[in-house]
Structure formats: C-alpha cells, structure tokens
Amino acid sequence: MRRDEVYNITGARESAQTERQARTRRYLISMAIRTVCFIAAILVSGWLTWVLFAAAIILPYISVVVANTVVRPISPLGMPPIILKDTTELPAGHPDRT
C-alpha cells in the first residue's frame, strides 16, 4: 500500500473564504460583546452604566477595524518576503548585450 505524501506549504496564504469566515467570526463575537454591554448597562447603576454605554458605542468602530484587518503570512525569518532583482548584467558594449 502506497500512501500519498501530504506537503505543508507554510508560506501559502489562507483561502479567501477561510479568511473571510475568520473575520466574520471576530466581528460577530465583538457585536455579541456589544449587546451584552448594552444589556448590562441597563441592569446596573452608577458609573458602571456609563462605562458600559461607552464601550457599546466605541466597540463597533473597533470591531470594523479588526474585522477588516487582513492577516499576511510572515516569512520564517520574521520578515516579509522580498524578491530581489538579479543584478548580474553584462557591461555596456558587450557583444551579447542587446
């Protein structure tokens, strides 16, 4: 019995659908927290009411910014991949240079 090898391509990006699902999930969790803040603000009293209302007002902005953030893969060295131009050129006047 021959088993096919599975290759792990670490530098490959996630599919657009997987990335979109993850961003949607983060946004829905943030909006659920916002809903809890609104409900809790109604049920409590004192300064905590204003803190919860403020959180419920600010949270949509933060949620949209976080949900629209696209995660880019990092190279194994921790730096973005750089494609360097091959700088080897023939000198001017060389017969093979066109």
C-alpha positions as CSV (number, residue, x, y, z in Angstrom):
1,M,0.0,0.0,0.0
2,R,1.4,3.4,-1.0
3,R,0.5,6.4,1.0
4,D,0.4,9.8,-0.7
5,E,2.6,12.4,0.9
6,V,1.0,15.5,2.2
7,Y,3.0,18.6,1.7
8,N,2.8,21.6,4.1
9,I,3.3,24.9,2.4
10,T,4.0,27.3,5.2
11,G,4.3,30.4,3.1
12,A,0.9,30.0,1.4
13,R,-1.9,32.3,2.4
14,E,-5.2,31.1,3.6
15,S,-8.0,30.9,1.1
16,A,-10.2,34.0,0.7
17,Q,-13.2,32.1,2.1
18,T,-11.4,30.9,5.2
19,E,-10.0,34.4,5.8
20,R,-13.5,36.0,5.4
21,Q,-15.0,33.4,7.7
22,A,-12.5,34.2,10.4
23,R,-13.0,37.9,10.1
24,T,-16.8,37.4,10.2
25,R,-16.5,35.3,13.3
26,R,-14.4,38.0,15.0
27,Y,-16.9,40.7,14.1
28,L,-19.9,38.7,15.4
29,I,-18.1,38.0,18.7
30,S,-17.4,41.7,19.1
31,M,-21.1,42.6,18.3
32,A,-22.2,40.0,20.8
33,I,-20.0,41.6,23.5
34,R,-21.5,45.0,22.5
35,T,-25.0,43.6,23.0
36,V,-24.0,42.3,26.4
37,C,-22.6,45.8,27.3
38,F,-26.0,47.4,26.3
39,I,-28.0,44.9,28.4
40,A,-25.6,45.2,31.4
41,A,-25.7,49.0,31.2
42,I,-29.5,48.9,31.6
43,L,-29.3,46.5,34.5
44,V,-26.6,48.1,36.6
45,S,-26.4,51.6,38.1
46,G,-23.8,54.2,38.9
47,W,-20.6,54.9,37.0
48,L,-20.5,51.4,35.6
49,T,-23.6,52.2,33.4
50,W,-21.7,55.0,31.6
51,V,-18.6,52.8,31.2
52,L,-20.7,50.0,29.6
53,F,-22.6,52.5,27.3
54,A,-19.3,54.0,26.2
55,A,-17.9,50.5,25.5
56,A,-21.1,49.7,23.5
57,I,-20.7,52.9,21.5
58,I,-16.9,52.5,20.8
59,L,-16.9,48.8,20.1
60,P,-18.5,48.9,16.6
61,Y,-15.6,51.1,15.3
62,I,-13.0,48.7,16.9
63,S,-14.9,45.7,15.5
64,V,-15.0,47.0,12.0
65,V,-11.3,47.9,12.0
66,V,-10.3,44.5,13.4
67,A,-12.7,42.6,11.0
68,N,-11.2,44.4,8.0
69,T,-7.6,43.7,9.0
70,V,-6.2,41.1,6.6
71,V,-3.5,38.9,8.2
72,R,-0.5,38.5,6.0
73,P,1.8,35.5,6.4
74,I,5.2,36.2,7.7
75,S,8.3,34.5,6.3
76,P,10.2,32.0,8.6
77,L,12.7,34.7,9.4
78,G,10.0,37.1,10.6
79,M,10.4,39.5,7.7
80,P,8.1,39.9,4.7
81,P,9.4,38.0,1.7
82,I,11.5,40.2,-0.6
83,I,12.1,39.4,-4.2
84,L,15.5,40.7,-5.2
85,K,16.3,41.6,-8.8
86,D,19.2,39.6,-10.2
87,T,21.7,42.4,-10.6
88,T,24.1,40.5,-12.7
89,E,24.2,42.4,-16.0
90,L,26.6,42.4,-18.9
91,P,28.7,45.6,-19.2
92,A,27.8,48.2,-21.7
93,G,29.2,47.4,-25.1
94,H,29.4,43.6,-24.5
95,P,28.6,41.7,-27.8
96,D,25.9,39.6,-26.1
97,R,24.0,42.6,-24.6
98,T,21.0,43.6,-26.7
